[in-house]
C-alpha cells in the first residue's frame, strides 16, 4: 500500500509505503517504509475493498497514525 500526500515524514520523490506478507496481523509481517517503493517487487495492484478485512484494518490504522486522526 503506497500512501501519497503532503506528509511531514516524506521528501520530494519518495513515499511512505506499507509492505505486507502472509497474514500481516497474525503470523506474517508488515512494515512501514519511506523511500521509493520497489514497484518491481510489489506484486499486483489490489483495490482497498478487495483486501482481506484484517489487512484493511491495518491500512486504516496506519493511515490514522500518519495523520494523527
C-alpha positions in Angstrom: 0.0 0.0 0.0 1.5 3.3 -1.1 0.5 6.4 0.8 0.6 9.7 -1.0 0.1 13.3 0.1 1.9 16.1 1.8 3.3 14.2 4.8 5.9 15.8 7.0 7.8 12.5 7.0 8.4 12.4 3.3 10.9 14.1 1.0 10.2 15.1 -2.7 10.1 11.9 -4.8 9.6 9.5 -2.0 6.6 8.0 -0.4 5.6 6.1 2.7 4.5 2.6 1.8 3.3 -0.4 3.8 4.5 -3.8 3.0 2.6 -6.9 4.0 3.4 -10.6 3.7 1.2 -13.6 4.7 -1.2 -12.7 7.4 0.3 -9.3 8.4 -1.7 -9.1 11.6 -1.1 -12.7 12.6 2.0 -14.8 11.8 3.0 -12.7 8.8 4.8 -9.4 8.7 4.1 -5.7 7.9 6.5 -2.8 7.8 6.0 0.9 7.1 8.9 2.2 5.0 9.9 5.5 3.4 11.5 6.0 0.1 10.9 4.9 -3.5 8.6 1.9 -3.4 10.1 -1.2 -5.1 7.5 -1.3 -7.9 9.1 -4.4 -9.4 8.7 -6.3 -6.2 5.2 -5.1 -5.2 3.3 -7.9 -6.8 -0.1 -6.8 -8.2 -2.5 -3.9 -7.7 -5.4 -4.7 -5.3 -8.2 -2.3 -4.6 -8.8 -1.5 -0.9 -12.2 -3.2 -1.0 -10.6 -6.4 -2.1 -8.0 -6.6 0.7 -8.8 -9.1 3.5 -10.6 -7.4 6.4 -7.6 -7.7 8.7 -5.4 -6.0 6.1 -7.9 -3.2 5.6 -7.9 -2.6 9.4 -4.0 -2.5 9.3 -4.0 0.0 6.4 -6.6 2.2 8.2 -4.8 2.1 11.5 -1.5 3.1 9.8 -3.2 5.9 7.9 -4.8 7.3 11.0 -1.5 7.1 12.8 0.3 9.0 10.0 -2.3 11.8 10.1 -2.9 11.8 13.8 -6.6 11.1 13.3 
